[in-house]
Amino acid sequence: MKINSLIYTDAELVDKCIKADMFAQKQLYITYSSKLYVICCRYSSCKEDAKDILQDSFIKIFNSIKTYNHSGSLEGWLKRIVVNTALSKYKQTKKRVVSYSADVENLGEFAEEEAVSEEEFAHYDEQILLRVISNLPDEYRIVFNLHCIENHSHKEIAELLLIKEETSRIRLLRARKKIIKMLSDLKQAK
């Protein structure tokens, strides 16, 4: 990448950001903001919330960049911060009125339902899928993203969201069911 006629590797970019070099910070933002914004959109129901998550994420990134230890990819580290920021925002705004039993009591409804594979969604345009996912209720969208995109287990999701594993499984199944319905409705509308 080029800044002021210099080429920086990710390691050099991180080192310069640690020193609060504004040009390096701008380059980091320009390089990664579009990829990170897509993640923000997956975790939010509207563009304004996604922009807020992105802004909060970059504040956290610049405040904690000195903790990046170069052991994994910089992009992966940035993505983890964005996901964690989105989850924090969700937890802060989520009213804890929904009881565990509301989801768990209907477990039988899904117990024998065959899981939908991600290949079912593979032939759809990314923008259409993003729009459909953003229309899911928060609790379904978050679980869908964590499980299907971030590859978290239901146990990990339960710990992150302070819910039961069964609740995570049910929310994922309901999310997939709603996505399939919305995609089918879109296909029929054409």
N, CA, C and O of each residue as an XYZ file, in Angstrom:
760
protein
N       0.832     -1.171      0.000
C       0.000      0.000      0.000
C       0.876      1.233      0.000
O       2.003      1.191      0.492
N       0.385      2.315     -0.536
C       1.227      3.483     -0.758
C       0.706      4.676      0.032
O      -0.459      5.057     -0.078
N       1.593      5.251      0.826
C       1.288      6.485      1.557
C       2.495      7.391      1.413
O       3.613      6.999      1.748
N       2.278      8.595      0.918
C       3.383      9.541      0.760
C       4.595      8.891      0.081
O       5.725      9.044      0.544
N       4.355      8.176     -1.002
C       5.403      7.527     -1.787
C       6.121      6.408     -1.045
O       7.168      5.957     -1.508
N       5.604      5.944      0.083
C       6.194      4.824      0.796
C       5.257      3.636      0.723
O       4.038      3.803      0.668
N       5.813      2.449      0.721
C       4.998      1.241      0.713
C       5.106      0.603      2.090
O       6.205      0.339      2.577
N       3.949      0.355      2.720
C       3.927     -0.221      4.054
C       3.344     -1.623      4.030
O       2.322     -1.877      3.392
N       3.998     -2.511      4.723
C       3.405     -3.818      4.971
C       2.403     -3.630      6.108
O       2.358     -2.566      6.725
N       1.600     -4.658      6.389
C       0.674     -4.567      7.520
C       1.426     -4.323      8.820
O       0.974     -3.556      9.670
N       2.574     -4.975      8.973
C       3.366     -4.810     10.205
C       3.841     -3.366     10.354
O       3.782     -2.797     11.444
N       4.311     -2.777      9.255
C       4.754     -1.380      9.307
C       3.576     -0.444      9.554
O       3.693      0.542     10.280
N       2.452     -0.764      8.946
C       1.243      0.044      9.130
C       0.817      0.026     10.591
O       0.477      1.068     11.153
N       0.832     -1.151     11.209
C       0.480     -1.281     12.624
C       1.450     -0.474     13.483
O       1.029      0.259     14.378
N       2.751     -0.609     13.210
C       3.755      0.129     13.987
C       3.530      1.637     13.892
O       3.663      2.351     14.887
N       3.195      2.114     12.714
C       2.955      3.550     12.540
C       1.657      3.973     13.230
O       1.579      5.073     13.777
N       0.650      3.119     13.208
C      -0.605      3.432     13.899
C      -0.389      3.478     15.413
O      -0.992      4.300     16.103
N       0.459      2.610     15.918
C       0.790      2.627     17.349
C       1.382      3.984     17.728
O       1.160      4.484     18.831
N       2.128      4.566     16.809
C       2.744      5.878     17.049
C       1.784      7.026     16.717
O       2.185      8.189     16.688
N       0.504      6.687     16.466
C      -0.555      7.661     16.159
C      -0.274      8.454     14.887
O      -0.644      9.624     14.787
N       0.374      7.823     13.921
C       0.623      8.443     12.624
C      -0.712      8.555     11.889
O      -1.317      7.540     11.544
N      -1.169      9.777     11.650
C      -2.492      9.990     11.052
C      -2.592      9.445      9.634
O      -3.650      8.962      9.230
N      -1.501      9.518      8.872
C      -1.525      8.984      7.511
C      -1.685      7.465      7.529
O      -2.412      6.902      6.710
N      -1.012      6.815      8.452
C      -1.125      5.361      8.581
C      -2.526      4.977      9.055
O      -3.102      4.003      8.572
N      -3.070      5.738      9.996
C      -4.434      5.466     10.468
C      -5.428      5.611      9.322
O      -6.340      4.799      9.168
N      -5.240      6.658      8.522
C      -6.130      6.862      7.372
C      -5.996      5.702      6.385
O      -6.991      5.213      5.850
N      -4.752      5.269      6.150
C      -4.539      4.160      5.217
C      -5.154      2.863      5.750
O      -5.732      2.093      4.984
N      -5.035      2.623      7.033
C      -5.650      1.438      7.629
C      -7.164      1.496      7.431
O      -7.791      0.501      7.067
N      -7.733      2.653      7.672
C      -9.178      2.833      7.489
C      -9.578      2.603      6.035
O     -10.519      1.860      5.758
N      -8.868      3.233      5.116
C      -9.186      3.101      3.690
C      -9.048      1.653      3.234
O      -9.867      1.162      2.457
N      -8.020      0.978      3.712
C      -7.753     -0.393      3.289
C      -8.808     -1.375      3.779
O      -9.204     -2.278      3.041
N      -9.269     -1.209      5.018
C     -10.122     -2.235      5.612
C     -11.573     -1.822      5.869
O     -12.400     -2.684      6.166
N     -11.902     -0.561      5.768
C     -13.247     -0.124      6.172
C     -14.365     -0.767      5.351
O     -15.411     -1.102      5.906
N     -14.172     -0.944      4.059
C     -15.259     -1.517      3.257
C     -15.531     -2.974      3.635
O     -16.689     -3.385      3.707
N     -14.482     -3.756      3.876
C     -14.664     -5.151      4.294
C     -15.324     -5.218      5.671
O     -16.194     -6.053      5.918
N     -14.894     -4.326      6.558
C     -15.440     -4.329      7.914
C     -16.873     -3.806      7.936
O     -17.680     -4.226      8.765
N     -17.185     -2.897      7.031
C     -18.547     -2.366      6.949
C     -19.544     -3.470      6.576
O     -20.667     -3.497      7.079
N     -19.126     -4.363      5.705
C     -19.997     -5.489      5.329
C     -20.343     -6.322      6.564
O     -21.485     -6.754      6.725
N     -19.366     -6.544      7.424
C     -19.612     -7.281      8.669
C     -20.586     -6.498      9.541
O     -21.512     -7.074     10.111
N     -20.383     -5.204      9.644
C     -21.286     -4.355     10.445
C     -22.714     -4.452      9.928
O     -23.661     -4.517     10.712
N     -22.866     -4.462      8.614
C     -24.200     -4.573      8.008
C     -24.852     -5.906      8.343
O     -26.063     -5.968      8.555
N     -24.064     -6.966      8.392
C     -24.615     -8.281      8.731
C     -25.158     -8.318     10.148
O     -26.105     -9.052     10.430
N     -24.574     -7.539     11.036
C     -24.975     -7.565     12.438
C     -25.968     -6.480     12.811
O     -26.408     -6.425     13.959
N     -26.330     -5.624     11.881
C     -27.265     -4.547     12.211
C     -28.462     -4.580     11.271
O     -28.414     -5.172     10.193
N     -29.529     -3.934     11.706
C     -30.748     -3.950     10.904
C     -30.862     -2.752      9.976
O     -31.737     -2.726      9.110
N     -29.992     -1.757     10.141
C     -30.042     -0.592      9.250
C     -28.633     -0.032      9.041
O     -27.714     -0.315      9.810
N     -28.489      0.755      8.000
C     -27.176      1.298      7.639
C     -26.637      2.245      8.701
O     -25.428      2.304      8.923
N     -27.518      2.980      9.354
C     -27.069      3.914     10.390
C     -26.405      3.157     11.543
O     -25.353      3.564     12.036
N     -27.027      2.056     11.966
C     -26.438      1.234     13.027
C     -25.107      0.640     12.568
O     -24.148      0.579     13.337
N     -25.060      0.205     11.311
C     -23.820     -0.367     10.771
C     -22.704      0.675     10.783
O     -21.565      0.363     11.131
N     -23.025      1.897     10.410
C     -22.021      2.972     10.425
C     -21.550      3.257     11.846
O     -20.364      3.492     12.079
N     -22.488      3.235     12.797
C     -22.123      3.443     14.207
C     -21.186      2.341     14.697
O     -20.201      2.611     15.384
N     -21.503      1.109     14.339
C     -20.658     -0.021     14.744
C     -19.266      0.129     14.134
O     -18.261     -0.104     14.806
N     -19.208      0.518     12.860
C     -17.918      0.691     12.197
C     -17.101      1.789     12.884
O     -15.909      1.621     13.137
N     -17.752      2.902     13.177
C     -17.048      4.003     13.841
C     -16.553      3.574     15.223
O     -15.398      3.816     15.573
N     -17.423      2.939     16.003
C     -17.017      2.456     17.331
C     -15.879      1.446     17.226
O     -14.972      1.423     18.058
N     -15.944      0.613     16.192
C     -14.896     -0.393     15.987
C     -13.549      0.252     15.713
O     -12.535     -0.161     16.276
N     -13.530      1.261     14.854
C     -12.255      1.908     14.547
C     -11.703      2.669     15.750
O     -10.487      2.755     15.923
N     -12.569      3.209     16.564
C     -12.091      3.837     17.802
C     -11.399      2.784     18.662
O     -10.315      3.021     19.194
N     -12.041      1.605     18.795
C     -11.439      0.513     19.570
C     -10.150      0.021     18.921
O      -9.170     -0.269     19.607
N     -10.161     -0.069     17.606
C      -8.968     -0.536     16.882
C      -7.789      0.393     17.155
O      -6.703     -0.067     17.508
N      -7.998      1.681     16.994
C      -6.894      2.626     17.192
C      -6.464      2.707     18.656
O      -5.291      2.938     18.952
N      -7.419      2.516     19.571
C      -7.067      2.541     20.995
C      -6.342      1.281     21.447
O      -5.591      1.313     22.422
N      -6.559      0.172     20.746
C      -5.962     -1.087     21.202
C      -4.976     -1.696     20.215
O      -4.554     -2.839     20.389
N      -4.608     -0.958     19.194
C      -3.726     -1.528     18.161
C      -2.378     -1.965     18.737
O      -1.721     -2.847     18.184
N      -1.971     -1.352     19.838
C      -0.697     -1.749     20.461
C      -0.763     -3.176     21.012
O       0.277     -3.771     21.293
N      -1.973     -3.735     21.172
C      -2.114     -5.101     21.674
C      -2.050     -6.143     20.553
O      -1.951     -7.340     20.825
N      -2.107     -5.695     19.304
C      -1.998     -6.634     18.181
C      -0.590     -7.211     18.191
O       0.394     -6.472     18.136
N      -0.497     -8.549     18.262
C       0.818     -9.183     18.435
C       1.377     -9.835     17.169
O       2.341    -10.597     17.249
N       0.797     -9.554     16.017
C       1.288    -10.048     14.723
C       1.265    -11.574     14.606
O       1.890    -12.129     13.702
N       0.554    -12.260     15.508
C       0.544    -13.728     15.439
C      -0.460    -14.248     14.412
O      -0.285    -15.346     13.884
N      -1.481    -13.496     14.129
C      -2.460    -13.872     13.110
C      -2.550    -12.747     12.098
O      -1.779    -11.789     12.151
N      -3.485    -12.864     11.187
C      -3.613    -11.810     10.186
C      -4.213    -10.557     10.818
O      -5.044    -10.633     11.723
N      -3.781     -9.430     10.329
C      -4.315     -8.151     10.803
C      -5.809     -8.077     10.498
O      -6.594     -7.622     11.330
N      -6.195     -8.516      9.325
C      -7.608     -8.478      8.941
C      -8.461     -9.315      9.894
O      -9.550     -8.894     10.282
N      -7.979    -10.478     10.267
C      -8.713    -11.325     11.217
C      -8.867    -10.646     12.565
O      -9.930    -10.721     13.182
N      -7.817     -9.984     13.026
C      -7.862     -9.260     14.299
C      -8.876     -8.129     14.223
O      -9.649     -7.920     15.158
N      -8.874     -7.398     13.109
C      -9.820     -6.300     12.928
C     -11.266     -6.815     12.899
O     -12.164     -6.208     13.483
N     -11.473     -7.945     12.210
C     -12.818     -8.525     12.128
C     -13.328     -8.938     13.503
O     -14.505     -8.749     13.807
N     -12.455     -9.501     14.337
C     -12.873     -9.886     15.692
C     -13.327     -8.673     16.494
O     -14.301     -8.741     17.244
N     -12.619     -7.573     16.332
C     -13.010     -6.347     17.041
C     -14.380     -5.875     16.563
O     -15.216     -5.469     17.371
N     -14.609     -5.926     15.259
C     -15.896     -5.488     14.711
C     -17.029     -6.377     15.217
O     -18.071     -5.871     15.635
N     -16.837     -7.685     15.184
C     -17.876     -8.603     15.665
C     -18.145     -8.372     17.147
O     -19.300     -8.313     17.570
N     -17.086     -8.242     17.930
C     -17.264     -7.999     19.366
C     -17.956     -6.661     19.633
O     -18.763     -6.554     20.556
N     -17.647     -5.659     18.843
C     -18.305     -4.353     18.985
C     -19.783     -4.468     18.641
O     -20.633     -3.903     19.329
N     -20.087     -5.196     17.582
C     -21.491     -5.391     17.194
C     -22.253     -6.146     18.282
O     -23.391     -5.801     18.603
N     -21.623     -7.176     18.847
C     -22.277     -7.942     19.917
C     -22.483     -7.079     21.166
O     -23.510     -7.188     21.836
N     -21.519     -6.235     21.471
C     -21.659     -5.340     22.627
C     -22.818     -4.379     22.422
O     -23.597     -4.126     23.340
N     -22.926     -3.847     21.214
C     -24.032     -2.932     20.907
C     -25.371     -3.668     21.032
O     -26.336     -3.138     21.583
N     -25.409     -4.888     20.513
C     -26.623     -5.697     20.608
C     -27.004     -5.939     22.067
O     -28.166     -5.784     22.441
N     -26.029     -6.316     22.885
C     -26.301     -6.587     24.297
C     -26.764     -5.331     25.027
O     -27.628     -5.407     25.901
N     -26.205     -4.185     24.682
C     -26.587     -2.937     25.341
C     -28.011     -2.528     24.990
O     -28.740     -2.017     25.840
N     -28.405     -2.747     23.751
C     -29.725     -2.288     23.316
C     -30.811     -3.337     23.492
O     -32.001     -3.021     23.472
N     -30.397     -4.582     23.664
C     -31.368     -5.675     23.761
C     -32.049     -5.668     25.117
O     -31.399     -5.679     26.162
N     -33.355     -5.649     25.076
C     -34.112     -5.756     26.317
C     -34.161     -7.230     26.691
O     -34.450     -8.081     25.850
N     -33.883     -7.521     27.922
C     -33.809     -8.904     28.384
C     -35.160     -9.425     28.849
O     -35.248    -10.136     29.851
N     -36.212     -9.071     28.121
C     -37.547     -9.477     28.524
C     -37.895    -10.877     28.024
O     -38.733    -11.563     28.607
N     -37.251    -11.287     26.952
C     -37.545    -12.594     26.381
C     -37.013    -13.669     27.316
O     -35.834    -13.662     27.670
N     -37.865    -14.574     27.708
C     -37.426    -15.635     28.610
C     -36.864    -16.798     27.805
O     -37.160    -16.956     26.620
N     -36.051    -17.605     28.468
C     -35.505    -18.789     27.809
C     -36.622    -19.725     27.360
O     -36.541    -20.316     26.283
N     -37.631    -19.860     28.152
C     -38.675    -20.831     27.854
C     -39.419    -20.504     26.571
O     -39.946    -21.409     25.925
N     -39.474    -19.245     26.187
C     -40.188    -18.873     24.972
C     -39.593    -19.571     23.756
O     -40.331    -19.992     22.865
N     -38.268    -19.700     23.705
C     -37.632    -20.392     22.595
C     -37.569    -21.893     22.833
O     -37.802    -22.675     21.912
N     -37.261    -22.299     24.038
C     -37.025    -23.704     24.319
C     -38.307    -24.526     24.288
O     -38.272    -25.696     23.905
N     -39.421    -23.952     24.676
C     -40.654    -24.741     24.710
C     -41.066    -25.237     23.336
O     -41.812    -26.210     23.231
N     -40.595    -24.587     22.282
C     -40.941    -24.996     20.931
C     -39.863    -25.853     20.287
O     -39.837    -26.000     19.065
N     -38.984    -26.414     21.086
C     -37.886    -27.214     20.566
C     -38.396    -28.365     19.710
O     -37.788    -28.693     18.691
N     -39.493    -28.974     20.107
C     -40.063    -30.076     19.345
C     -40.425    -29.677     17.935
O     -40.377    -30.499     17.019
N     -40.783    -28.434     17.754
C     -41.153    -27.916     16.441
C     -40.015    -28.082     15.442
O     -40.260    -28.247     14.247
N     -38.771    -28.040     15.921
C     -37.612    -28.103     15.047
C     -36.771    -29.350     15.236
O     -35.813    -29.562     14.493
N     -37.103    -30.167     16.200
C     -36.246    -31.290     16.555
C     -35.950    -32.197     15.371
O     -34.834    -32.701     15.246
N     -36.921    -32.409     14.510
C     -36.710    -33.327     13.395
C     -36.498    -32.598     12.075
O     -36.316    -33.238     11.039
N     -36.520    -31.278     12.098
C     -36.346    -30.521     10.864
C     -34.919    -30.661     10.367
O     -33.963    -30.517     11.130
N     -34.787    -30.943      9.081
C     -33.462    -31.097      8.496
C     -32.792    -29.740      8.393
O     -33.414    -28.764      7.973
N     -31.540    -29.676      8.772
C     -30.800    -28.413      8.695
C     -30.603    -28.019      7.241
O     -30.381    -28.870      6.379
N     -30.684    -26.737      6.979
C     -30.483    -26.215      5.641
C     -28.998    -25.941      5.464
O     -28.371    -25.310      6.315
N     -28.445    -26.410      4.372
C     -27.012    -26.195      4.159
C     -26.773    -24.800      3.595
O     -27.651    -24.203      2.972
N     -25.571    -24.299      3.826
C     -25.218    -22.978      3.338
C     -25.187    -22.950      1.805
O     -25.332    -21.885      1.204
N     -24.997    -24.123      1.167
C     -24.986    -24.175     -0.293
C     -26.311    -23.711     -0.865
O     -26.371    -23.241     -2.001
N     -27.382    -23.840     -0.078
C     -28.694    -23.398     -0.534
C     -28.685    -21.899     -0.836
O     -29.448    -21.430     -1.681
N     -27.828    -21.155     -0.152
C     -27.768    -19.707     -0.325
C     -26.687    -19.291     -1.321
O     -26.622    -18.123     -1.704
N     -25.841    -20.227     -1.744
C     -24.647    -19.898     -2.523
C     -24.958    -19.242     -3.867
O     -24.155    -18.448     -4.356
N     -26.094    -19.551     -4.471
C     -26.363    -19.009     -5.804
C     -27.030    -17.635     -5.779
O     -27.382    -17.102     -6.831
N     -27.204    -17.065     -4.604
C     -27.800    -15.737     -4.495
C     -26.720    -14.664     -4.446
O     -25.628    -14.886     -3.924
N     -27.039    -13.512     -4.990
C     -26.147    -12.363     -4.965
C     -25.885    -11.945     -3.522
O     -26.790    -11.962     -2.687
N     -24.640    -11.570     -3.236
C     -24.247    -11.199     -1.872
C     -25.084    -10.033     -1.333
O     -25.454    -10.024     -0.159
N     -25.380     -9.061     -2.185
C     -26.166     -7.899     -1.744
C     -27.594     -8.296     -1.372
O     -28.162     -7.764     -0.418
N     -28.166     -9.223     -2.118
C     -29.521     -9.704     -1.805
C     -29.504    -10.445     -0.475
O     -30.373    -10.237      0.372
N     -28.510    -11.311     -0.297
C     -28.406    -12.047      0.968
C     -28.204    -11.096      2.141
O     -28.806    -11.273      3.200
N     -27.367    -10.101      1.953
C     -27.107     -9.125      3.008
C     -28.398     -8.397      3.392
O     -28.679     -8.190      4.572
N     -29.172     -8.015      2.385
C     -30.449     -7.330      2.641
C     -31.423     -8.251      3.374
O     -32.102     -7.822      4.306
N     -31.490     -9.503      2.957
C     -32.393    -10.464      3.599
C     -31.963    -10.702      5.045
O     -32.796    -10.694      5.952
N     -30.674    -10.913      5.259
C     -30.174    -11.151      6.616
C     -30.435     -9.943      7.501
O     -30.762    -10.095      8.679
N     -30.295     -8.740      6.944
C     -30.517     -7.533      7.752
C     -31.976     -7.373      8.156
O     -32.284     -6.637      9.094
N     -32.879     -8.060      7.454
C     -34.304     -7.992      7.798
C     -34.727     -9.029      8.835
O     -35.886     -9.058      9.251
N     -33.801     -9.867      9.247
C     -34.118    -10.836     10.294
C     -34.257    -10.116     11.634
O     -33.634     -9.075     11.842
N     -35.064    -10.657     12.541
C     -35.085    -10.103     13.902
C     -33.676    -10.206     14.499
O     -32.926    -11.129     14.179
N     -33.329     -9.259     15.363
C     -31.972     -9.189     15.923
C     -31.464    -10.527     16.431
O     -30.364    -10.952     16.079
N     -32.263    -11.193     17.261
C     -31.780    -12.425     17.892
C     -31.514    -13.528     16.869
O     -30.646    -14.370     17.097
N     -32.228    -13.545     15.761
C     -31.981    -14.541     14.713
C     -30.754    -14.142     13.891
O     -29.906    -14.980     13.586
N     -30.664    -12.859     13.534
C     -29.566    -12.366     12.705
C     -28.218    -12.576     13.402
O     -27.248    -13.003     12.776
N     -28.168    -12.275     14.695
C     -26.908    -12.406     15.441
C     -26.461    -13.866     15.482
O     -25.297    -14.167     15.218
N     -27.377    -14.765     15.809
C     -27.036    -16.191     15.882
C     -26.643    -16.719     14.499
O     -25.676    -17.471     14.377
N     -27.383    -16.334     13.467
C     -27.066    -16.772     12.106
C     -25.642    -16.349     11.731
O     -24.861    -17.159     11.230
N     -25.314    -15.088     11.974
C     -23.976    -14.590     11.643
C     -22.887    -15.305     12.435
O     -21.873    -15.721     11.876
N     -23.105    -15.442     13.733
C     -22.093    -16.085     14.568
C     -21.857    -17.534     14.159
O     -20.718    -18.001     14.135
N     -22.939    -18.245     13.837
C     -22.799    -19.667     13.511
C     -22.369    -19.887     12.056
O     -21.397    -20.597     11.801
N     -23.070    -19.294     11.126
C     -22.852    -19.598      9.708
C     -21.685    -18.839      9.087
O     -21.061    -19.323      8.143
N     -21.391    -17.669      9.605
C     -20.350    -16.862      8.986
C     -19.081    -16.839      9.827
O     -17.978    -16.965      9.295
N     -19.233    -16.680     11.126
C     -18.073    -16.631     12.008
C     -17.662    -18.023     12.516
O     -16.626    -18.171     13.164
N     -18.483    -19.039     12.215
C     -18.191    -20.438     12.567
C     -18.089    -20.718     14.065
O     -17.291    -21.554     14.488
N     -18.891    -20.026     14.861
C     -18.940    -20.314     16.295
C     -19.875    -21.495     16.540
O     -20.864    -21.671     15.828
N     -19.561    -22.287     17.534
C     -20.439    -23.389     17.919
C     -21.621    -22.818     18.705
O     -21.589    -21.668     19.143
N     -22.650    -23.625     18.876
C     -23.805    -23.171     19.662
C     -23.411    -22.934     21.117
O     -23.972    -22.067     21.787
N     -22.451    -23.703     21.595
C     -21.973    -23.490     22.966
C     -21.313    -22.120     23.095
O     -21.565    -21.389     24.053
N     -20.467    -21.777     22.125
C     -19.807    -20.471     22.141
C     -20.819    -19.328     22.018
O     -20.710    -18.309     22.700
N     -21.799    -19.518     21.140
C     -22.844    -18.497     20.957
C     -23.616    -18.304     22.252
O     -23.896    -17.176     22.657
N     -23.955    -19.407     22.896
C     -24.688    -19.337     24.162
C     -23.903    -18.539     25.195
O     -24.476    -17.730     25.926
N     -22.605    -18.762     25.255
C     -21.762    -18.030     26.204
C     -21.668    -16.552     25.842
O     -21.719    -15.688     26.717
N     -21.532    -16.267     24.558
C     -21.423    -14.870     24.116
C     -22.702    -14.074     24.375
O     -22.657    -12.915     24.789
N     -23.844    -14.720     24.123
C     -25.122    -14.014     24.211
C     -25.875    -14.254     25.517
O     -26.960    -13.714     25.737
N     -25.279    -15.074     26.376
C     -25.903    -15.402     27.666
C     -27.282    -16.044     27.473
O     -28.267    -15.658     28.104
N     -27.313    -17.034     26.581
C     -28.533    -17.801     26.321
C     -28.189    -19.282     26.427
O     -27.023    -19.643     26.583
N     -29.187    -20.122     26.343
C     -28.953    -21.561     26.355
C     -28.560    -22.031     24.953
O     -28.915    -21.404     23.955
N     -27.821    -23.148     24.895
C     -27.436    -23.715     23.598
C     -28.662    -24.048     22.755
O     -28.665    -23.826     21.544
N     -29.700    -24.578     23.389
C     -30.927    -24.925     22.673
C     -31.547    -23.686     22.040
O     -32.080    -23.740     20.931
N     -31.472    -22.585     22.749
C     -32.018    -21.332     22.229
C     -31.239    -20.912     20.993
O     -31.831    -20.445     20.019
N     -29.929    -21.070     21.016
C     -29.107    -20.751     19.858
C     -29.499    -21.625     18.668
O     -29.654    -21.126     17.553
N     -29.656    -22.910     18.901
C     -30.035    -23.826     17.807
C     -31.379    -23.446     17.207
O     -31.537    -23.425     15.986
N     -32.331    -23.150     18.054
C     -33.671    -22.799     17.584
C     -33.645    -21.494     16.804
O     -34.286    -21.377     15.759
N     -32.910    -20.519     17.306
C     -32.829    -19.239     16.603
C     -32.174    -19.396     15.240
O     -32.569    -18.733     14.282
N     -31.174    -20.271     15.144
C     -30.532    -20.522     13.861
C     -31.521    -21.162     12.890
O     -31.626    -20.739     11.738
N     -32.237    -22.169     13.349
C     -33.220    -22.822     12.486
C     -34.295    -21.845     12.031
O     -34.695    -21.851     10.866
N     -34.755    -21.018     12.938
C     -35.780    -20.026     12.580
C     -35.207    -18.991     11.613
O     -35.902    -18.547     10.699
N     -33.967    -18.612     11.804
C     -33.330    -17.657     10.894
C     -33.255    -18.238      9.488
O     -33.598    -17.574      8.510
N     -32.808    -19.478      9.400
C     -32.702    -20.122      8.089
C     -34.072    -20.241      7.428
O     -34.218    -20.009      6.228
N     -35.057    -20.599      8.216
C     -36.413    -20.733      7.693
C     -36.912    -19.382      7.150
O     -37.506    -19.324      6.074
N     -36.671    -18.317      7.891
C     -37.089    -16.987      7.462
C     -36.312    -16.541      6.222
O     -36.885    -15.930      5.320
N     -35.027    -16.840      6.172
C     -34.224    -16.461      5.009
C     -34.748    -17.157      3.759
O     -34.911    -16.536      2.709
N     -35.006    -18.445      3.885
C     -35.531    -19.201      2.744
C     -36.867    -18.625      2.290
O     -37.113    -18.492      1.091
N     -37.721    -18.285      3.234
C     -39.028    -17.700      2.906
C     -38.857    -16.361      2.200
O     -39.499    -16.112      1.180
N     -37.996    -15.497      2.733
C     -37.785    -14.183      2.118
C     -37.180    -14.309      0.718
O     -37.572    -13.585     -0.198
N     -36.229    -15.227      0.555
C     -35.628    -15.428     -0.768
C     -36.655    -15.981     -1.748
O     -36.675    -15.596     -2.917
N     -37.495    -16.870     -1.277
C     -38.559    -17.418     -2.117
C     -39.533    -16.316     -2.521
O     -39.954    -16.249     -3.676
N     -39.892    -15.457     -1.577
C     -40.789    -14.338     -1.881
C     -40.166    -13.390     -2.905
O     -40.851    -12.890     -3.797
N     -38.844    -13.144     -2.767
C     -38.159    -12.279     -3.727
C     -38.152    -12.905     -5.130
O     -38.348    -12.217     -6.133
N     -37.924    -14.214     -5.176
C     -37.875    -14.925     -6.448
C     -39.242    -14.875     -7.145
O     -39.329    -14.694     -8.359
N     -40.307    -15.039     -6.346
C     -41.664    -15.018     -6.887
C     -42.068    -13.611     -7.346
O     -42.871    -13.462     -8.267
N     -41.511    -12.590     -6.705
C     -41.851    -11.214     -7.041
C     -41.249    -10.774     -8.382
O     -41.704     -9.803     -8.987
N     -40.231    -11.494     -8.833
C     -39.575    -11.117    -10.111
C     -40.406    -11.464    -11.287
O     -40.002    -11.215    -12.423
